Amino acid sequence: MLIKLIQIIKDHRGDPCLGEVFLSKESVVASSVRSERGTMVTEAVNLGISKHVGVSSLTILEGGVAKRVIVIGSPREVKEKLGIKNILRG
C-alpha cells in the first residue's frame, strides 16, 4: 500500500517547492530529524509551512539505489503514517 507524504523538493530553477511523494513502508529504511536551520526547510516556511511542523529526512530504496527525500512530519509521525514498527534513526 502506498502512502502520500508532502515532500520538499527543488524545481527546475533550484527554488524549493512542495510536492507529493507516494511511498510504501517497505521502501523506507531510515529516518532522521531535519534541522530547522536547513535552507530548504527555511524556504519551505516561506512557502507557508508552519515553523513548528517537524521535517524528516528519509532514506528510501528505489530500484536498489538508496535515495534521500525530505518530507513534512517528524520521524515519529512518518513512522505512524506508514505503519512501521521499527525504523532506523540516522
DOLUM-680239 format. One record per residue: y, z, x of N, C-alpha, C, O, CB in turn; residue in one letter. Coordinates in pm, 1 decimal, decimal comma, padded with zeros to 6 digits, m for minus. Last residue first. Glycine has a CB too. Example, Ala and Ser with C-alpha at 12.3 -4.5 7.8 and 13.67 -1.06 7.14 Angstrom:
+----------+----------+----------+----------+----------+----------+----------+----------+----------+----------+----------+----------+----------+----------+----------+----+
|     n.yy |     n.zz |     n.xx |    ca.yy |    ca.zz |    ca.xx |     c.yy |     c.zz |     c.xx |     o.yy |     o.zz |     o.xx |    cb.yy |    cb.zz |    cb.xx | aa |
+----------+----------+----------+----------+----------+----------+----------+----------+----------+----------+----------+----------+----------+----------+----------+----+
| m00225,0 |  00708,0 |  01285,0 | m00106,0 |  00714,0 |  01367,0 |  00003,0 |  00787,0 |  01290,0 |  00113,8 |  00803,9 |  01340,9 | m00059,8 |  00572,5 |  01408,4 |  s |
| m00569,0 |  00780,0 |  01319,0 | m00450,0 |  00780,0 |  01230,0 | m00330,0 |  00780,0 |  01320,0 | m00331,9 |  00846,5 |  01423,6 | m00447,3 |  00904,6 |  01130,8 |  a |
+----------+----------+----------+----------+----------+----------+----------+----------+----------+----------+----------+----------+----------+----------+----------+----+
//
This chain:
+----------+----------+----------+----------+----------+----------+----------+----------+----------+----------+----------+----------+----------+----------+----------+----+
|     n.yy |     n.zz |     n.xx |    ca.yy |    ca.zz |    ca.xx |     c.yy |     c.zz |     c.xx |     o.yy |     o.zz |     o.xx |    cb.yy |    cb.zz |    cb.xx | aa |
+----------+----------+----------+----------+----------+----------+----------+----------+----------+----------+----------+----------+----------+----------+----------+----+
|  00776,9 |  01178,7 |  01877,9 |  00811,2 |  01138,9 |  02012,8 |  00951,6 |  01166,7 |  02051,6 |  00991,7 |  01136,9 |  02164,1 |  00785,7 |  00998,6 |  02030,4 |  g |
|  00508,0 |  01289,2 |  01704,3 |  00653,2 |  01303,4 |  01714,7 |  00691,9 |  01276,9 |  01858,2 |  00645,2 |  01344,8 |  01949,6 |  00701,3 |  01444,8 |  01668,5 |  r |
|  00255,2 |  01133,4 |  01515,7 |  00303,9 |  01176,5 |  01647,3 |  00455,0 |  01185,4 |  01643,7 |  00522,0 |  01099,2 |  01586,7 |  00257,5 |  01079,3 |  01759,4 |  l |
|  00144,4 |  01269,6 |  01212,5 |  00212,4 |  01159,8 |  01280,9 |  00262,4 |  01213,9 |  01414,1 |  00306,9 |  01328,4 |  01422,5 |  00330,8 |  01101,0 |  01194,2 |  i |
| m00058,2 |  01345,4 |  00937,9 | m00025,1 |  01371,2 |  01078,7 |  00037,9 |  01247,2 |  01138,3 | m00008,5 |  01135,1 |  01117,4 | m00151,1 |  01412,6 |  01159,9 |  n |
| m00038,8 |  01247,1 |  00673,1 | m00059,0 |  01389,6 |  00700,4 | m00019,9 |  01426,5 |  00841,8 |  00045,2 |  01528,8 |  00863,4 | m00203,2 |  01427,9 |  00676,2 |  k |
|  00163,7 |  01030,1 |  00488,9 |  00094,6 |  01053,0 |  00615,7 |  00081,9 |  01202,7 |  00638,9 |  00179,5 |  01276,7 |  00626,2 |  00169,9 |  00985,0 |  00733,8 |  i |
|  00304,6 |  00910,7 |  00280,8 |  00180,8 |  00982,9 |  00252,1 |  00096,6 |  01008,0 |  00375,1 | m00026,3 |  01007,5 |  00368,5 |  00100,0 |  00907,4 |  00151,9 |  g |
|  00550,9 |  00796,8 |  00304,5 |  00436,1 |  00714,6 |  00340,8 |  00302,0 |  00780,4 |  00308,8 |  00198,1 |  00714,2 |  00309,5 |  00441,9 |  00682,2 |  00487,0 |  l |
|  00705,9 |  01016,0 |  00227,6 |  00713,1 |  00892,8 |  00150,1 |  00593,6 |  00801,8 |  00177,4 |  00541,2 |  00737,6 |  00086,4 |  00842,5 |  00819,2 |  00180,8 |  k |
|  00643,4 |  01201,1 |  00431,3 |  00608,6 |  01229,8 |  00291,9 |  00607,1 |  01103,0 |  00207,9 |  00517,4 |  01084,0 |  00125,8 |  00706,7 |  01330,6 |  00232,2 |  e |
|  00749,8 |  01066,8 |  00654,1 |  00608,5 |  01103,5 |  00650,5 |  00563,0 |  01128,7 |  00506,4 |  00456,5 |  01082,6 |  00465,3 |  00583,2 |  01228,4 |  00737,4 |  k |
|  01019,5 |  01059,3 |  00584,0 |  00945,2 |  00934,7 |  00601,2 |  00795,2 |  00961,0 |  00590,3 |  00722,8 |  00886,0 |  00524,8 |  00978,8 |  00869,5 |  00737,2 |  v |
|  01078,9 |  01333,5 |  00585,0 |  01094,3 |  01254,6 |  00462,7 |  01015,4 |  01124,7 |  00469,1 |  00952,1 |  01084,8 |  00371,5 |  01241,4 |  01224,3 |  00437,6 |  e |
|  01029,0 |  01394,2 |  00857,9 |  00952,8 |  01461,9 |  00751,5 |  00959,8 |  01382,3 |  00621,0 |  00858,3 |  01365,2 |  00553,5 |  01006,6 |  01605,6 |  00729,0 |  r |
|  01219,0 |  01237,3 |  00991,8 |  01076,3 |  01211,6 |  01011,7 |  00989,9 |  01276,1 |  00902,4 |  00889,7 |  01218,6 |  00859,9 |  01033,1 |  01263,0 |  01148,8 |  p |
|  01477,3 |  01156,7 |  00745,6 |  01423,0 |  01237,7 |  00854,6 |  01275,9 |  01203,6 |  00875,1 |  01213,3 |  01146,8 |  00785,6 |  01440,5 |  01389,3 |  00825,3 |  s |
|  01634,9 |  00845,0 |  00676,9 |  01543,8 |  00953,0 |  00637,7 |  01493,2 |  01027,2 |  00759,9 |  01469,2 |  00967,5 |  00864,8 |  01425,6 |  00897,7 |  00557,0 |  g |
|  01649,9 |  00505,4 |  00751,7 |  01719,6 |  00617,0 |  00689,6 |  01615,5 |  00717,6 |  00641,9 |  01519,2 |  00680,8 |  00574,6 |  01810,0 |  00568,9 |  00571,6 |  i |
|  01522,5 |  00383,8 |  01066,7 |  01525,7 |  00390,8 |  00921,4 |  01603,7 |  00513,0 |  00874,7 |  01621,0 |  00610,2 |  00948,2 |  01383,6 |  00393,8 |  00865,1 |  v |
|  01464,9 |  00159,4 |  01317,9 |  01547,3 |  00274,8 |  01282,6 |  01562,5 |  00273,1 |  01131,2 |  01609,2 |  00174,8 |  01073,6 |  01687,9 |  00271,7 |  01355,3 |  i |
|  01171,3 |  00069,5 |  01496,9 |  01263,5 |  00044,3 |  01387,5 |  01339,0 |  00172,9 |  01357,6 |  01284,0 |  00282,3 |  01370,3 |  01188,7 | m00007,5 |  01261,3 |  v |
|  00995,2 | m00076,1 |  01764,9 |  01075,8 |  00035,6 |  01715,9 |  01164,6 | m00011,2 |  01602,5 |  01225,8 | m00117,7 |  01609,9 |  01160,7 |  00096,4 |  01829,1 |  r |
|  00656,9 | m00178,6 |  01812,7 |  00794,7 | m00215,5 |  01783,4 |  00867,1 | m00092,0 |  01730,3 |  00807,5 | m00011,7 |  01658,6 |  00801,3 | m00333,4 |  01680,7 |  k |
|  00367,8 | m00289,3 |  01981,2 |  00449,6 | m00176,1 |  01936,7 |  00594,0 | m00221,5 |  01922,0 |  00647,1 | m00293,2 |  02006,8 |  00439,4 | m00056,8 |  02036,5 |  a |
|  00139,5 | m00530,5 |  01866,9 |  00252,4 | m00501,7 |  01955,4 |  00333,8 | m00387,3 |  01897,1 |  00365,5 | m00387,3 |  01778,1 |  00341,3 | m00627,6 |  01975,7 |  v |
| m00045,2 | m00598,9 |  01677,5 | m00095,4 | m00544,5 |  01803,4 |  00013,4 | m00511,5 |  01903,4 | m00016,9 | m00468,5 |  02014,7 | m00190,3 | m00640,7 |  01865,0 |  g |
|  00113,8 | m00670,5 |  01459,9 |  00036,6 | m00773,4 |  01529,3 | m00014,5 | m00728,0 |  01664,4 | m00026,3 | m00808,7 |  01756,6 |  00119,7 | m00896,4 |  01546,6 |  g |
|  00282,3 | m00395,1 |  01505,7 |  00299,0 | m00520,0 |  01432,5 |  00226,5 | m00629,2 |  01509,8 |  00274,2 | m00674,4 |  01613,9 |  00450,6 | m00555,4 |  01412,7 |  e |
|  00308,1 | m00057,1 |  01475,2 |  00227,3 | m00163,5 |  01534,6 |  00238,5 | m00286,0 |  01446,4 |  00208,0 | m00281,4 |  01327,2 |  00078,2 | m00120,1 |  01551,4 |  l |
|  00608,7 |  00133,3 |  01525,9 |  00507,3 |  00072,2 |  01440,2 |  00428,4 | m00030,7 |  01520,4 |  00476,5 | m00084,1 |  01620,4 |  00572,4 |  00006,3 |  01315,4 |  i |
|  00796,1 |  00413,0 |  01554,9 |  00720,9 |  00316,8 |  01634,5 |  00610,7 |  00264,3 |  01544,7 |  00529,2 |  00341,0 |  01493,4 |  00663,0 |  00381,1 |  01767,1 |  t |
|  01115,1 |  00492,7 |  01423,0 |  00970,4 |  00481,3 |  01404,1 |  00913,3 |  00381,0 |  01503,0 |  00974,0 |  00277,8 |  01531,2 |  00936,8 |  00439,3 |  01259,2 |  l |
|  01367,7 |  00715,4 |  01416,0 |  01320,4 |  00601,6 |  01492,0 |  01168,8 |  00600,8 |  01478,1 |  01101,8 |  00696,6 |  01516,7 |  01365,9 |  00608,3 |  01642,9 |  s |
|  01568,5 |  00824,9 |  01141,0 |  01448,8 |  00832,5 |  01224,8 |  01425,9 |  00702,6 |  01299,2 |  01460,4 |  00594,4 |  01251,6 |  01326,5 |  00866,3 |  01140,5 |  s |
|  01819,3 |  01028,9 |  01012,4 |  01786,1 |  00894,7 |  01059,3 |  01670,4 |  00908,3 |  01158,0 |  01673,8 |  00992,7 |  01247,5 |  01910,7 |  00823,6 |  01125,7 |  v |
|  01940,2 |  01211,9 |  00729,1 |  01860,6 |  01201,0 |  00850,6 |  01832,1 |  01055,5 |  00884,3 |  01822,2 |  00970,4 |  00795,9 |  01729,8 |  01278,0 |  00835,8 |  g |
|  02272,4 |  01248,6 |  00615,6 |  02140,4 |  01188,9 |  00595,5 |  02068,2 |  01181,9 |  00728,9 |  02129,0 |  01149,4 |  00830,9 |  02151,6 |  01047,8 |  00531,7 |  v |
|  02527,7 |  01321,4 |  00663,3 |  02430,8 |  01429,9 |  00650,6 |  02287,4 |  01379,0 |  00630,5 |  02192,8 |  01457,7 |  00628,6 |  02469,9 |  01520,0 |  00534,9 |  h |
|  02691,4 |  01108,3 |  00649,7 |  02664,6 |  01158,8 |  00784,4 |  02562,4 |  01271,9 |  00782,6 |  02515,1 |  01314,3 |  00888,2 |  02794,0 |  01206,9 |  00849,3 |  k |
|  02581,8 |  00857,8 |  00422,2 |  02632,4 |  00992,8 |  00445,0 |  02597,1 |  01039,6 |  00585,7 |  02487,2 |  01014,2 |  00635,0 |  02575,8 |  01090,3 |  00340,3 |  s |
|  02673,2 |  00520,5 |  00454,8 |  02564,4 |  00618,7 |  00462,3 |  02624,6 |  00755,2 |  00493,0 |  02709,8 |  00766,7 |  00581,1 |  02458,4 |  00578,5 |  00570,9 |  i |
|  02878,4 |  00337,3 |  00474,6 |  02867,1 |  00415,3 |  00352,0 |  02752,4 |  00514,4 |  00349,2 |  02735,6 |  00585,9 |  00250,3 |  02853,2 |  00324,0 |  00238,2 |  g |
|  02928,1 |  00216,6 |  00709,9 |  02881,3 |  00128,7 |  00601,8 |  02863,4 |  00204,2 |  00470,8 |  02836,4 |  00143,3 |  00367,3 |  02749,7 |  00062,4 |  00640,9 |  l |
|  02979,7 |  00426,5 |  00877,2 |  03094,2 |  00344,9 |  00836,1 |  03057,9 |  00246,8 |  00724,8 |  03145,9 |  00199,0 |  00653,3 |  03149,4 |  00268,6 |  00955,6 |  n |
|  02718,8 |  00499,1 |  00922,0 |  02803,1 |  00590,9 |  00844,4 |  02926,0 |  00514,8 |  00795,2 |  02971,4 |  00536,9 |  00682,9 |  02845,2 |  00715,7 |  00930,2 |  v |
|  02652,0 |  00290,1 |  01087,5 |  02590,6 |  00294,9 |  00954,9 |  02667,4 |  00389,9 |  00864,4 |  02680,1 |  00365,4 |  00744,4 |  02443,3 |  00337,8 |  00964,6 |  a |
|  02788,4 |  00362,0 |  01317,7 |  02837,4 |  00247,2 |  01242,6 |  02774,0 |  00239,2 |  01104,5 |  02836,1 |  00186,5 |  01012,2 |  02810,6 |  00119,2 |  01319,3 |  e |
|  02627,8 |  00578,0 |  01393,9 |  02770,4 |  00598,1 |  01367,1 |  02825,7 |  00483,8 |  01283,3 |  02901,3 |  00506,4 |  01188,8 |  02849,1 |  00610,2 |  01498,6 |  t |
|  02386,9 |  00440,5 |  01436,9 |  02394,3 |  00544,6 |  01334,3 |  02539,6 |  00569,4 |  01295,2 |  02571,1 |  00580,7 |  01176,7 |  02328,8 |  00675,6 |  01384,3 |  v |
|  02450,1 |  00270,9 |  01648,5 |  02407,0 |  00213,4 |  01520,9 |  02418,2 |  00315,2 |  01407,9 |  02454,8 |  00280,0 |  01295,7 |  02263,0 |  00162,4 |  01531,3 |  m |
|  02521,0 |  00465,3 |  01848,3 |  02615,8 |  00365,6 |  01799,7 |  02576,8 |  00310,9 |  01663,5 |  02659,8 |  00304,7 |  01572,8 |  02627,1 |  00252,4 |  01898,5 |  t |
|  02434,9 |  00810,9 |  01812,5 |  02399,4 |  00673,2 |  01846,8 |  02493,7 |  00574,0 |  01780,5 |  02540,6 |  00596,9 |  01669,0 |  02255,1 |  00643,5 |  01806,0 |  g |
|  02477,8 |  01061,2 |  01726,4 |  02580,2 |  01002,5 |  01812,7 |  02549,5 |  00859,5 |  01851,9 |  02630,4 |  00794,2 |  01917,8 |  02596,5 |  01085,2 |  01936,3 |  r |
|  02259,1 |  01150,5 |  01594,0 |  02374,5 |  01113,3 |  01511,9 |  02484,0 |  01048,2 |  01595,2 |  02574,4 |  00986,0 |  01539,5 |  02430,1 |  01235,6 |  01440,2 |  e |
|  01948,5 |  01034,6 |  01715,3 |  02072,1 |  01108,2 |  01740,1 |  02184,5 |  01057,6 |  01651,5 |  02203,0 |  00936,9 |  01635,7 |  02112,2 |  01097,2 |  01886,8 |  s |
|  01660,8 |  01040,0 |  01519,9 |  01758,6 |  00954,9 |  01587,5 |  01888,9 |  01033,0 |  01598,5 |  01934,4 |  01091,5 |  01500,2 |  01779,9 |  00819,3 |  01510,8 |  r |
|  01352,2 |  01191,2 |  01565,0 |  01485,2 |  01202,5 |  01506,3 |  01579,5 |  01116,2 |  01588,0 |  01577,6 |  01119,6 |  01711,0 |  01533,8 |  01351,0 |  01501,8 |  v |
|  01058,2 |  00984,8 |  01555,0 |  01145,6 |  01081,3 |  01621,3 |  01280,0 |  01081,5 |  01549,8 |  01316,7 |  00984,9 |  01482,9 |  01162,9 |  01047,5 |  01773,0 |  s |
|  00712,6 |  00892,5 |  01526,1 |  00848,8 |  00902,2 |  01473,5 |  00927,4 |  01003,0 |  01554,2 |  00871,2 |  01094,6 |  01614,1 |  00848,2 |  00941,3 |  01324,5 |  s |
|  00431,4 |  00665,3 |  01543,4 |  00512,9 |  00775,5 |  01595,6 |  00649,8 |  00774,3 |  01528,3 |  00696,8 |  00671,2 |  01480,3 |  00528,0 |  00765,0 |  01750,2 |  a |
|  00292,5 |  00472,9 |  01400,4 |  00217,7 |  00552,0 |  01498,0 |  00297,8 |  00669,1 |  01553,8 |  00239,0 |  00763,5 |  01606,5 |  00172,8 |  00463,7 |  01611,2 |  v |
|  00247,3 |  00287,4 |  01112,1 |  00337,0 |  00383,1 |  01178,0 |  00255,6 |  00471,5 |  01271,3 |  00161,1 |  00537,5 |  01228,2 |  00413,8 |  00469,7 |  01073,5 |  v |
|  00052,6 |  00138,3 |  00984,2 |  00129,9 |  00073,0 |  01090,0 |  00218,5 |  00169,1 |  01168,6 |  00260,8 |  00136,9 |  01279,6 |  00215,0 | m00035,2 |  01030,6 |  s |
| m00057,2 |  00289,0 |  00781,8 | m00141,4 |  00259,5 |  00897,1 | m00061,9 |  00199,9 |  01013,3 | m00104,2 |  00209,7 |  01128,5 | m00252,3 |  00164,5 |  00856,8 |  e |
|  00128,3 |  00289,7 |  00581,2 |  00114,3 |  00411,7 |  00661,3 |  00029,5 |  00387,7 |  00785,1 |  00043,5 |  00459,7 |  00883,9 |  00052,9 |  00523,5 |  00577,7 |  k |
|  00324,9 | m00007,2 |  00589,9 |  00206,1 |  00065,2 |  00544,8 |  00191,8 |  00187,2 |  00633,1 |  00238,1 |  00187,8 |  00747,2 |  00077,2 | m00024,5 |  00549,8 |  s |
|  00657,8 | m00103,0 |  00498,1 |  00559,2 | m00055,8 |  00595,1 |  00438,5 |  00003,2 |  00525,0 |  00448,9 |  00056,9 |  00414,7 |  00621,1 |  00047,5 |  00688,9 |  l |
|  00931,3 | m00304,6 |  00471,8 |  00813,1 | m00260,2 |  00399,2 |  00704,5 | m00227,9 |  00500,9 |  00664,0 | m00313,3 |  00579,7 |  00764,6 | m00368,5 |  00297,1 |  f |
|  01278,4 | m00265,2 |  00480,1 |  01157,7 | m00290,0 |  00557,7 |  01041,5 | m00231,9 |  00477,6 |  01052,4 | m00122,6 |  00422,1 |  01166,7 | m00226,6 |  00702,6 |  v |
|  01604,3 | m00386,0 |  00412,4 |  01480,1 | m00325,2 |  00365,2 |  01367,4 | m00360,3 |  00460,8 |  01361,9 | m00470,6 |  00515,2 |  01446,3 | m00371,8 |  00221,3 |  e |
|  01912,4 | m00302,0 |  00577,5 |  01814,2 | m00394,3 |  00524,1 |  01692,3 | m00317,3 |  00476,8 |  01680,4 | m00197,0 |  00499,9 |  01775,1 | m00499,2 |  00628,9 |  g |
|  02250,2 | m00283,3 |  00681,3 |  02133,7 | m00219,1 |  00621,4 |  02041,8 | m00325,7 |  00564,1 |  02087,2 | m00426,2 |  00509,5 |  02175,8 | m00118,2 |  00511,7 |  l |
|  02393,9 | m00348,4 |  01005,1 |  02388,2 | m00365,1 |  00860,5 |  02260,9 | m00297,2 |  00810,8 |  02174,9 | m00258,8 |  00890,0 |  02391,9 | m00516,8 |  00819,8 |  c |
|  02599,8 | m00382,0 |  01294,1 |  02498,5 | m00309,7 |  01217,3 |  02508,6 | m00341,4 |  01068,3 |  02617,6 | m00358,8 |  01013,8 |  02512,5 | m00159,1 |  01239,7 |  p |
|  02648,0 | m00695,0 |  01460,8 |  02704,5 | m00585,6 |  01381,3 |  02594,1 | m00515,9 |  01303,1 |  02504,2 | m00581,9 |  01251,0 |  02813,9 | m00638,1 |  01285,1 |  d |
|  02558,4 | m00918,4 |  01585,6 |  02543,2 | m00792,3 |  01657,1 |  02602,7 | m00673,9 |  01585,0 |  02608,2 | m00563,9 |  01640,0 |  02604,8 | m00803,2 |  01791,0 |  g |
|  02552,9 | m01147,2 |  01443,3 |  02672,7 | m01126,1 |  01526,4 |  02664,2 | m00997,1 |  01607,9 |  02751,9 | m00969,1 |  01689,7 |  02797,9 | m01122,9 |  01438,3 |  r |
|  02318,9 | m01126,5 |  01296,6 |  02326,1 | m01231,3 |  01399,4 |  02449,9 | m01219,9 |  01488,7 |  02452,3 | m01276,5 |  01598,0 |  02324,7 | m01367,4 |  01333,4 |  h |
|  02291,4 | m00763,1 |  01264,5 |  02290,9 | m00900,1 |  01214,7 |  02307,1 | m00999,4 |  01329,6 |  02308,8 | m00960,2 |  01446,3 |  02402,4 | m00919,9 |  01110,9 |  d |
|  02075,4 | m00495,4 |  01330,4 |  02194,1 | m00570,9 |  01371,9 |  02181,5 | m00712,9 |  01319,0 |  02075,5 | m00774,9 |  01327,4 |  02210,8 | m00570,4 |  01527,7 |  k |
|  01974,7 | m00232,5 |  01101,2 |  01948,6 | m00344,9 |  01191,4 |  02081,5 | m00406,5 |  01235,4 |  02187,2 | m00372,2 |  01182,4 |  01858,4 | m00451,9 |  01122,4 |  i |
|  01821,0 |  00027,7 |  00954,4 |  01948,6 | m00008,3 |  01016,5 |  01918,0 | m00115,0 |  01120,7 |  01844,4 | m00090,6 |  01216,3 |  02020,9 |  00117,5 |  01081,2 |  i |
|  01634,9 |  00019,8 |  00649,7 |  01639,6 |  00005,1 |  00795,1 |  01781,9 | m00027,3 |  00839,7 |  01854,2 | m00100,1 |  00771,8 |  01541,7 | m00105,2 |  00842,2 |  q |
|  01475,8 |  00193,3 |  00402,2 |  01602,1 |  00129,6 |  00438,6 |  01615,0 |  00135,0 |  00590,6 |  01606,9 |  00241,8 |  00651,3 |  01724,2 |  00199,6 |  00368,4 |  i |
|  01142,5 |  00114,1 |  00291,5 |  01238,0 |  00202,5 |  00357,6 |  01364,2 |  00123,2 |  00387,0 |  01360,5 |  00000,5 |  00395,9 |  01178,2 |  00263,4 |  00488,3 |  l |
|  00871,6 |  00085,5 |  00072,8 |  01001,2 |  00031,3 |  00113,0 |  01087,9 |  00141,7 |  00173,2 |  01104,6 |  00248,5 |  00114,3 |  01073,0 | m00034,0 | m00007,4 |  k |
|  00530,1 |  00062,8 |  00150,2 |  00639,7 |  00149,5 |  00107,4 |  00769,6 |  00090,3 |  00160,1 |  00778,2 |  00049,9 |  00276,1 |  00619,8 |  00296,8 |  00158,0 |  i |
|  00222,1 | m00080,6 |  00052,8 |  00345,5 | m00089,7 |  00130,0 |  00453,6 | m00002,7 |  00066,1 |  00466,1 |  00003,8 | m00056,2 |  00392,9 | m00236,4 |  00140,1 |  l |
| m00116,9 |  00000,0 |  00082,8 |  00000,0 |  00000,0 |  00000,0 |  00125,2 |  00000,0 |  00088,7 |  00131,9 |  00072,7 |  00187,8 | m00001,3 |  00120,8 | m00095,0 |  m |
+----------+----------+----------+----------+----------+----------+----------+----------+----------+----------+----------+----------+----------+----------+----------+----+
//
